[in-house]
Amino acid sequence: MLDIRWIREHADEAKQRLASRHGGEEEKVDSLLELDAKRRALLTEVEQLKAERKAVSKEIGALMAKQCHEEAAARKETTRELGDRIAAMDREVNQAIAEQDAILLSLPNLPHSSVPDGTSEADNPEIRTWGEPASFDFTPQSHVTLAERLSLIDFARGAKLSGSGFLLYTGWGARLERALIQFLLDLHTREHGYVEVSPPFVVSPECMTGVGQFPKFYDQAYAVQEGQDGSTLGKLYLIPTAEAPVANIHREELLKEEDLPVFYCAYSPCFRAEAGAAGVGTRGMIRVHQFDKVEMIKIVRPDEGYRELDAMVANAEKVLQLLGLHYRVILLCTGDMGFASAKTFDIEVWAPGQGSYLEVSSCSNCEDFQSRRMNLRFKSSDGKNLHPHLLNGSGTALARLFVALIETHQQSDGSIFIPEPLRPYLGADSIPTPA
């Protein structure tokens, strides 16, 4: 959530930076400021009426002490009238606050000054690459062909169980998925300094609002209902990413400055109701409704936010380097950034069978946007209550990592080579072809 006080004092800059996202949100600023002015004027008037009522109450006491009962009764009527006016104006204040908050919750974060202007992914500059695309002396197969040939995934039965966009990992495929998750968690906790947590996979709508999923992405969420009790529908939601519970761990808390920074990582399944448009790119594992991910979360002082963002990107890159996967790092432009982000780097891994790059990690600094929405603060050394920067990053996401791994390391005999760092987790140096 943006700071209304900052918008009030920098209205033109707020409009300009919102306009750079090319979504039209800058048009809401004038309405927001009108509501803010109305709210503040009403509050001032309410306070004046309360002061007047208090003064009249003192008069009543003095009149009663003098046995002036008729005058006291008349003044009591005045206090009742004042009370009615105050109650009516309180309702107006609450209505103005609700309308103001609705606009604030709908406004995306402001892009950082270093974010390039652009309208789509075509305007995202490439920052760097690592490694070279795998070369083959045979025609590389897609992950769909490899998964079916090696019985890694049963696409048909996954769809039978839950519908399109759901996967049934089998045999070596299930083992590889589990090995990758364990590898990622150990890497980030043992080498990168994150504390592992295992969060709930359902959260309250307040948590979804805290990270910026709601209200913008209501249509992409899976709401939970308890049995046949329709009144419980929407009280909990399946998480779209572990960011939703983990970033909210300290919601509505006041931390000490010495408690910062806080680094968490967590495995979770991720549930997305909107997996992508039908057609190209939807067959197989590229766009699914449920996938696994290891998420990284950082809670840091504002002056450390962008240094820690660079470190988080490096943490995600390390995954791909250890697995011998060619990738590139992209800086998202203003028109392609996520709703809550002030600056985002995407890491895209090369998938030979697809002949394209696949996003496997998105690392963002949301600055104080999320911490304001969840009322998370820390007390600075000079006694001020400040909002920390919240960062999130995929460390990394499956199933696309799975896709890139088996497509990159496929062998001419149909087997899958397993990179050395992953072998202890899988218990093998390759996935063999069926007998």
C-alpha positions as CSV (number, residue, x, y, z in Angstrom):
1,M,0.0,0.0,0.0
2,L,1.3,3.4,-0.9
3,D,1.7,6.1,1.8
4,I,-1.2,8.5,1.6
5,R,0.8,11.2,3.3
6,W,3.5,10.9,0.6
7,I,0.9,11.0,-2.2
8,R,-0.6,14.1,-0.6
9,E,2.7,15.9,-0.6
10,H,3.9,14.5,-4.0
11,A,0.8,14.2,-6.0
12,D,2.3,15.0,-9.4
13,E,5.2,12.6,-8.9
14,A,2.8,9.9,-7.7
15,K,0.8,10.3,-10.9
16,Q,3.9,10.3,-13.1
17,R,5.3,7.1,-11.5
18,L,2.0,5.3,-11.7
19,A,1.6,6.4,-15.3
20,S,4.9,4.7,-16.1
21,R,3.2,1.4,-15.4
22,H,0.9,2.1,-18.4
23,G,-2.1,0.7,-16.6
24,G,-4.1,4.0,-16.1
25,E,-3.9,3.9,-12.3
26,E,-2.7,7.5,-12.2
27,E,-6.3,8.5,-12.9
28,K,-7.3,7.4,-9.4
29,V,-5.0,9.8,-7.6
30,D,-7.3,12.9,-7.8
31,S,-10.3,10.9,-6.4
32,L,-8.0,9.5,-3.7
33,L,-6.9,13.0,-2.7
34,E,-10.5,14.3,-2.7
35,L,-11.5,11.5,-0.3
36,D,-8.5,12.2,1.8
37,A,-9.4,15.9,2.0
38,K,-13.0,15.0,2.8
39,R,-11.9,12.6,5.5
40,R,-9.6,15.1,7.2
41,A,-12.2,17.9,7.1
42,L,-14.8,15.6,8.6
43,L,-12.4,14.5,11.3
44,T,-11.6,18.1,12.2
45,E,-15.3,18.9,12.4
46,V,-16.0,15.9,14.5
47,E,-13.2,16.8,16.9
48,Q,-14.7,20.3,17.2
49,L,-18.2,18.9,17.9
50,K,-16.7,16.6,20.6
51,A,-15.0,19.5,22.2
52,E,-18.2,21.5,22.1
53,R,-20.1,18.5,23.7
54,K,-17.5,18.2,26.4
55,A,-17.8,21.9,27.2
56,V,-21.6,21.7,27.4
57,S,-21.3,18.7,29.7
58,K,-19.2,20.8,32.0
59,E,-21.9,23.5,31.9
60,I,-24.5,20.9,32.8
61,G,-22.5,19.8,35.9
62,A,-22.2,23.5,37.0
63,L,-25.9,24.1,36.5
64,M,-26.9,21.0,38.4
65,A,-24.7,22.1,41.3
66,K,-26.6,25.4,41.3
67,Q,-29.9,23.5,41.2
68,C,-30.7,25.1,37.8
69,H,-32.5,22.0,36.6
70,E,-34.5,23.5,33.7
71,E,-31.4,25.1,32.2
72,A,-29.5,21.8,32.7
73,A,-32.2,19.8,31.0
74,A,-32.0,22.2,28.0
75,R,-28.3,21.8,27.8
76,K,-28.7,18.0,28.0
77,E,-30.8,18.2,24.9
78,T,-28.0,20.1,23.2
79,T,-25.6,17.3,24.1
80,R,-28.0,14.7,22.6
81,E,-28.2,16.8,19.4
82,L,-24.4,17.1,19.3
83,G,-24.1,13.3,19.8
84,D,-26.5,12.6,16.9
85,R,-24.4,14.9,14.7
86,I,-21.2,13.3,15.8
87,A,-22.6,9.8,15.1
88,A,-23.7,10.8,11.6
89,M,-20.4,12.4,10.8
90,D,-18.5,9.3,12.2
91,R,-20.4,7.3,9.7
92,E,-19.4,9.7,6.9
93,V,-15.8,9.4,8.1
94,N,-15.9,5.7,8.1
95,Q,-17.4,5.7,4.6
96,A,-14.6,8.0,3.4
97,I,-12.0,5.9,5.0
98,A,-13.4,2.7,3.3
99,E,-13.5,4.4,-0.1
100,Q,-10.0,5.8,0.4
101,D,-8.6,2.4,1.4
102,A,-10.3,0.7,-1.5
103,I,-8.4,3.0,-3.9
104,L,-5.2,2.6,-2.0
105,L,-5.5,-1.2,-2.1
106,S,-6.1,-1.1,-5.8
107,L,-3.0,1.0,-6.6
108,P,0.2,-0.9,-7.6
109,N,3.6,-0.1,-6.1
110,L,5.7,2.8,-7.6
111,P,8.6,1.6,-9.8
112,H,12.1,2.3,-8.5
113,S,13.9,5.0,-10.5
114,S,16.3,2.4,-11.9
115,V,13.5,0.4,-13.6
116,P,13.4,1.0,-17.4
117,D,10.2,2.4,-18.9
118,G,8.3,-0.1,-21.1
119,T,4.9,-1.6,-21.8
120,S,5.6,-5.3,-22.1
121,E,8.2,-8.1,-21.8
122,A,9.6,-7.0,-25.2
123,D,11.0,-3.9,-23.4
124,N,12.8,-5.9,-20.6
125,P,16.6,-5.5,-20.9
126,E,18.8,-8.6,-20.6
127,I,21.3,-8.0,-17.8
128,R,23.5,-11.0,-18.1
129,T,23.7,-14.6,-19.1
130,W,25.5,-17.7,-17.7
131,G,26.7,-20.7,-19.5
132,E,25.9,-21.8,-23.0
133,P,22.8,-23.5,-24.4
134,A,23.2,-27.3,-24.5
135,S,24.4,-28.7,-27.8
136,F,23.4,-32.2,-29.0
137,D,24.5,-34.6,-31.8
138,F,20.9,-35.7,-32.0
139,T,17.5,-34.0,-32.1
140,P,16.6,-33.1,-28.5
141,Q,13.2,-34.2,-27.3
142,S,10.6,-32.1,-25.4
143,H,10.0,-32.8,-21.7
144,V,6.6,-34.2,-22.6
145,T,8.2,-36.9,-24.8
146,L,10.9,-37.6,-22.2
147,A,8.5,-37.7,-19.3
148,E,6.2,-40.2,-21.1
149,R,9.0,-42.3,-22.4
150,L,10.7,-42.6,-19.0
151,S,7.4,-42.8,-17.0
152,L,8.3,-39.6,-15.1
153,I,4.8,-38.1,-15.3
154,D,1.4,-39.5,-16.1
155,F,-0.3,-36.5,-17.8
156,A,-3.5,-38.4,-18.6
157,R,-4.1,-39.8,-15.1
158,G,-3.2,-36.4,-13.5
159,A,-6.0,-34.9,-15.6
160,K,-8.3,-37.7,-14.7
161,L,-7.7,-37.1,-11.0
162,S,-8.1,-33.3,-11.0
163,G,-8.6,-32.0,-14.5
164,S,-6.3,-30.3,-17.0
165,G,-3.3,-28.4,-15.5
166,F,-2.6,-31.0,-12.8
167,L,0.3,-33.5,-12.8
168,L,0.9,-37.0,-11.5
169,Y,4.6,-37.6,-10.9
170,T,5.5,-41.2,-11.0
171,G,8.6,-43.3,-10.3
172,W,11.8,-41.5,-11.1
173,G,9.8,-38.4,-11.8
174,A,8.4,-38.3,-8.3
175,R,11.9,-39.0,-6.9
176,L,13.4,-36.2,-9.0
177,E,10.8,-33.7,-7.9
178,R,11.4,-34.6,-4.2
179,A,15.2,-34.5,-4.7
180,L,15.1,-31.0,-6.3
181,I,13.0,-29.6,-3.4
182,Q,15.4,-31.0,-0.8
183,F,18.4,-29.8,-2.8
184,L,17.0,-26.3,-3.0
185,L,16.1,-26.1,0.7
186,D,19.5,-27.3,1.8
187,L,21.3,-24.9,-0.5
188,H,19.5,-21.9,0.8
189,T,19.6,-22.8,4.5
190,R,23.2,-24.2,4.6
191,E,24.9,-21.8,2.2
192,H,22.7,-18.7,1.8
193,G,21.7,-18.1,5.5
194,Y,17.9,-18.6,5.2
195,V,15.9,-20.1,8.1
196,E,13.6,-22.9,6.8
197,V,9.9,-22.7,7.8
198,S,7.1,-24.9,6.8
199,P,3.9,-22.8,6.5
200,P,0.3,-23.6,6.2
201,F,-0.9,-24.1,2.6
202,V,-4.1,-22.2,3.3
203,V,-4.2,-18.6,4.5
204,S,-6.7,-15.9,5.4
205,P,-7.8,-13.2,2.9
206,E,-5.9,-10.7,5.1
207,C,-2.6,-12.5,4.3
208,M,-3.5,-12.4,0.6
209,T,-4.2,-8.7,0.9
210,G,-0.9,-8.2,2.8
211,V,1.2,-9.4,-0.1
212,G,-0.9,-7.7,-2.8
213,Q,-2.6,-10.8,-4.1
214,F,-6.0,-9.3,-3.1
215,P,-8.0,-7.5,-4.3
216,K,-6.3,-7.5,-7.8
217,F,-6.0,-11.3,-8.2
218,Y,-9.2,-12.6,-6.7
219,D,-10.0,-14.3,-10.0
220,Q,-6.8,-16.4,-9.8
221,A,-7.3,-17.8,-6.3
222,Y,-8.8,-21.0,-5.1
223,A,-11.2,-20.3,-2.2
224,V,-11.7,-23.0,0.4
225,Q,-15.1,-24.1,1.9
226,E,-15.5,-26.3,5.0
227,G,-17.6,-29.2,4.0
228,Q,-21.1,-28.1,3.1
229,D,-21.0,-24.9,5.1
230,G,-21.3,-22.2,2.4
231,S,-20.8,-19.5,5.0
232,T,-17.1,-20.5,5.3
233,L,-16.3,-20.1,1.6
234,G,-13.6,-17.5,1.2
235,K,-12.5,-17.4,4.8
236,L,-9.4,-19.3,3.7
237,Y,-7.6,-19.6,0.3
238,L,-5.1,-22.1,-1.1
239,I,-1.8,-20.3,-1.4
240,P,-0.5,-19.1,-4.8
241,T,3.0,-19.1,-3.5
242,A,4.7,-19.5,-0.1
243,E,5.2,-15.8,-0.1
244,A,1.6,-15.4,1.1
245,P,2.1,-17.1,4.5
246,V,5.8,-16.5,5.0
247,A,5.9,-12.8,4.3
248,N,3.0,-12.4,6.7
249,I,4.7,-14.3,9.6
250,H,5.3,-10.9,11.4
251,R,2.2,-9.1,10.2
252,E,0.9,-6.6,12.8
253,E,4.1,-6.9,14.8
254,L,6.6,-4.2,15.9
255,L,10.1,-5.7,15.5
256,K,13.3,-4.5,17.0
257,E,15.9,-3.1,14.6
258,E,18.4,-5.6,16.0
259,D,16.0,-8.4,14.9
260,L,16.7,-7.4,11.2
261,P,17.4,-8.7,8.7
262,V,15.2,-11.8,8.7
263,F,15.7,-14.4,6.0
264,Y,13.1,-17.2,5.5
265,C,12.8,-19.9,2.9
266,A,10.0,-22.4,2.5
267,Y,8.8,-25.2,0.3
268,S,5.1,-25.3,-0.7
269,P,2.8,-26.4,-3.5
270,C,1.4,-23.3,-5.3
271,F,-2.1,-23.2,-6.6
272,R,-3.1,-20.9,-9.5
273,A,-6.6,-20.9,-10.8
274,E,-5.6,-19.0,-13.9
275,A,-2.8,-21.2,-15.4
276,G,-2.8,-19.5,-18.8
277,A,-4.7,-19.2,-22.0
278,A,-5.5,-22.4,-23.8
279,G,-3.4,-23.4,-26.7
280,V,0.3,-22.8,-27.2
281,G,2.5,-23.6,-24.2
282,T,-0.2,-25.2,-22.1
283,R,0.5,-28.8,-22.9
284,G,2.9,-30.6,-20.5
285,M,4.4,-28.8,-17.5
286,I,4.9,-25.2,-18.6
287,R,1.6,-23.8,-17.3
288,V,-0.2,-25.8,-14.6
289,H,-2.6,-25.1,-11.8
290,Q,-0.5,-26.7,-9.1
291,F,3.3,-26.7,-9.0
292,D,6.0,-26.9,-6.3
293,K,8.3,-24.0,-5.4
294,V,10.9,-23.0,-2.8
295,E,10.4,-19.4,-1.9
296,M,12.9,-16.9,-0.3
297,I,11.7,-14.0,1.8
298,K,13.7,-11.2,3.3
299,I,12.6,-8.5,5.8
300,V,15.3,-5.8,6.0
301,R,16.0,-2.2,6.8
302,P,15.1,0.2,4.0
303,D,18.8,1.1,3.4
304,E,19.6,-2.6,2.8
305,G,16.7,-3.4,0.4
306,Y,18.5,-3.2,-2.9
307,R,21.8,-4.7,-1.7
308,E,19.7,-7.7,-0.5
309,L,17.8,-7.9,-3.7
310,D,21.1,-8.4,-5.6
311,A,22.1,-11.1,-3.1
312,M,18.7,-12.8,-3.5
313,V,19.1,-12.9,-7.3
314,A,22.6,-14.4,-6.8
315,N,21.1,-17.1,-4.5
316,A,18.6,-18.1,-7.2
317,E,21.3,-18.1,-9.9
318,K,23.4,-20.4,-7.8
319,V,20.8,-23.1,-8.2
320,L,21.0,-23.1,-12.0
321,Q,24.8,-22.8,-12.0
322,L,25.1,-25.9,-9.8
323,L,22.7,-27.8,-12.1
324,G,24.6,-26.8,-15.2
325,L,21.7,-24.9,-16.8
326,H,22.1,-22.0,-19.2
327,Y,20.1,-18.9,-18.1
328,R,19.7,-15.2,-18.5
329,V,18.8,-12.5,-16.0
330,I,16.1,-10.0,-17.1
331,L,15.2,-6.6,-15.5
332,L,11.5,-6.1,-15.8
333,C,10.3,-2.8,-17.2
334,T,7.7,-0.6,-15.6
335,G,4.8,-2.1,-17.6
336,D,5.7,-5.8,-16.9
337,M,6.4,-5.7,-13.2
338,G,4.2,-7.4,-10.6
339,F,1.6,-5.4,-8.7
340,A,3.5,-5.2,-5.4
341,S,7.0,-4.8,-6.8
342,A,9.2,-1.7,-7.0
343,K,11.9,-3.6,-8.9
344,T,12.1,-7.1,-10.2
345,F,14.7,-9.4,-11.8
346,D,13.5,-12.5,-13.6
347,I,15.8,-15.5,-14.2
348,E,14.9,-17.5,-17.3
349,V,16.5,-20.9,-17.9
350,W,17.0,-22.3,-21.4
351,A,14.9,-25.4,-22.2
352,P,16.3,-27.0,-25.4
353,G,13.3,-29.1,-26.1
354,Q,11.1,-26.0,-26.1
355,G,13.7,-23.9,-27.9
356,S,13.0,-21.1,-25.6
357,Y,13.7,-19.6,-22.1
358,L,11.4,-20.3,-19.2
359,E,11.0,-18.1,-16.1
360,V,12.1,-20.1,-13.1
361,S,12.7,-17.3,-10.6
362,S,11.3,-13.8,-10.1
363,C,13.1,-11.7,-7.4
364,S,11.5,-8.5,-6.2
365,N,12.0,-5.7,-3.7
366,C,8.5,-4.5,-2.7
367,E,10.1,-1.8,-0.5
368,D,7.5,-0.9,2.2
369,F,4.5,-1.6,0.0
370,Q,3.6,-4.9,1.6
371,S,4.7,-4.1,5.1
372,R,2.3,-1.1,5.1
373,R,-0.6,-3.4,4.0
374,M,0.2,-5.9,6.8
375,N,1.1,-3.3,9.4
376,L,4.6,-4.7,9.9
377,R,7.0,-2.2,11.5
378,F,10.3,-2.1,13.3
379,K,11.6,0.4,15.9
380,S,14.7,2.1,14.7
381,S,17.7,3.0,16.8
382,D,16.4,6.6,17.1
383,G,13.0,5.4,18.4
384,K,10.9,5.8,15.2
385,N,8.5,3.1,14.1
386,L,9.3,2.4,10.4
387,H,8.2,-0.1,7.8
388,P,10.8,-2.5,6.6
389,H,11.5,-3.5,3.0
390,L,10.0,-6.9,2.1
391,L,11.7,-9.0,-0.6
392,N,10.5,-12.2,-2.2
393,G,12.1,-14.5,-4.7
394,S,11.7,-18.0,-6.2
395,G,14.5,-20.2,-5.2
396,T,13.4,-21.7,-7.6
397,A,10.1,-22.8,-9.1
398,L,9.3,-26.2,-10.3
399,A,8.0,-27.6,-12.7
400,R,9.9,-25.4,-15.1
401,L,13.2,-26.3,-13.4
402,F,12.3,-29.9,-13.8
403,V,11.6,-29.2,-17.6
404,A,14.9,-27.5,-18.1
405,L,16.8,-30.1,-16.2
406,I,15.6,-33.2,-18.1
407,E,15.6,-31.4,-21.5
408,T,19.2,-30.0,-21.0
409,H,20.7,-33.2,-19.6
410,Q,19.0,-35.8,-21.9
411,Q,21.3,-38.3,-23.5
412,S,21.3,-39.9,-26.9
413,D,20.3,-43.3,-25.4
414,G,17.2,-41.6,-23.9
415,S,18.5,-41.5,-20.3
416,I,18.8,-38.3,-18.2
417,F,22.2,-37.3,-16.8
418,I,22.0,-36.0,-13.2
419,P,24.4,-33.2,-12.2
420,E,26.8,-34.1,-9.4
421,P,25.3,-31.8,-6.7
422,L,21.9,-33.4,-7.1
423,R,23.1,-37.0,-7.0
424,P,23.1,-37.5,-3.2
425,Y,19.4,-36.4,-3.2
426,L,18.3,-38.6,-6.0
427,G,20.6,-41.5,-5.1
428,A,21.6,-42.0,-8.7
429,D,23.8,-40.4,-11.4
430,S,21.2,-40.8,-14.1
431,I,17.6,-41.7,-14.8
432,P,17.9,-44.8,-16.9
433,T,15.8,-45.7,-19.9
434,P,13.2,-48.4,-19.3
435,A,14.4,-52.0,-19.5
